Amino acid sequence: MLRERVSDDIYVFTSDLYAQVTAGAIVTPDGAILVDTLPFPAEAREMAAFIAHVCRLGVRYLILTHYHADHTYGMYLFPQADVVAHAICRSLLARVGVPALEAAKAEAPELEDVTLRLPDITFGDGEMGLRLADKLVRLIHVPGHTSDSVMVYVEESRVLFAADTVMPVPSIVDGDVDAFRASLRKVLELPVENMVQGHGEVILRGEVPEVVQASLHYLDAIEALVAKTIKRGKGRQSLRRVSIESCGLSRIPLNGLVQQIHVANLLALYGRMTSE
């Protein structure tokens, strides 16, 4: 696990075990606010131990940016914290997350102790403010990657935990392209010093517009590509041969996993456009 400090009392943790997924800690004199958790217990415990060392009062709030397993499985290590999320996240955790965890345990014995909790505090569309000591954070609903996705913006430090709304390649398999575009544009409305992607490296202020525009261009490119494929009567299997580079992004990040995400995006779009 990689740990880095991105601002005064704000830390980012990046997994070495799964797709460079990130989590964060905002430390205050009255306790800490966590943004997501890491998926595997070994790294989640390492993260918990560090937070206990730097924050005597422990974790007060745990914000879930969405219901996916790689962002939620470490929550069981923080039983004292109030869990905060979008209202849709609560529903998806109960309906999808809990059964998926039980299935995952059959394949991964290291998850045996993992349990999921439903959020204690939820909000609907728009955004919600949360203040702890001298830190004000905004939870901003940004559907697109998933219907329950939120970003977390730390006002004073101008640090944005963009979660999976910003990754080296957008993932729309569980989401919606049009909503994703609107959410990416919300990123550009915020003054940001450091942006924490849901997976991958921290993005610095000067790089944020370029990264967001690249994601917007990619979404346009894959929609146009799939529409052309369908118009020409080609089958979905032809999309498996399309490189991510041809749609404007690099295959290097996340140790090459981005190409797999890219192909999954193309197949998902093909299914939606053809109802197959």
Number of C-alpha atoms within 10 A of each C-alpha: 17 12 15 12 12 18 14 10 15 19 17 22 24 25 22 12 13 15 18 21 26 31 30 25 25 23 26 22 14 16 21 27 26 26 24 28 34 30 24 21 20 14 20 21 16 14 24 18 11 12 21 15 10 14 18 14 15 21 24 19 23 26 27 29 32 27 26 21 19 20 24 27 25 25 25 17 17 18 12 12 20 16 22 23 26 28 16 18 27 22 15 17 22 15 11 13 22 17 11 14 19 14 11 15 14 11 9 11 9 13 19 13 11 18 15 16 16 19 19 14 14 16 17 13 13 11 15 16 12 14 11 17 11 10 18 14 22 17 24 24 23 29 24 26 24 24 20 25 27 30 30 24 23 19 15 10 19 17 23 24 27 23 27 27 29 27 22 23 27 24 23 22 18 12 18 16 22 12 16 25 21 14 22 23 15 15 22 13 8 13 15 20 17 20 23 26 23 26 24 19 18 19 17 14 14 11 12 20 14 10 17 22 15 18 23 18 15 21 23 15 15 23 17 12 19 22 15 12 16 14 9 9 8 12 10 18 10 10 19 14 8 16 16 19 13 12 18 16 19 15 18 12 18 18 11 12 14 22 22 13 16 27 18 17 25 22 19 18 23 22 13 10 13 10 7 10
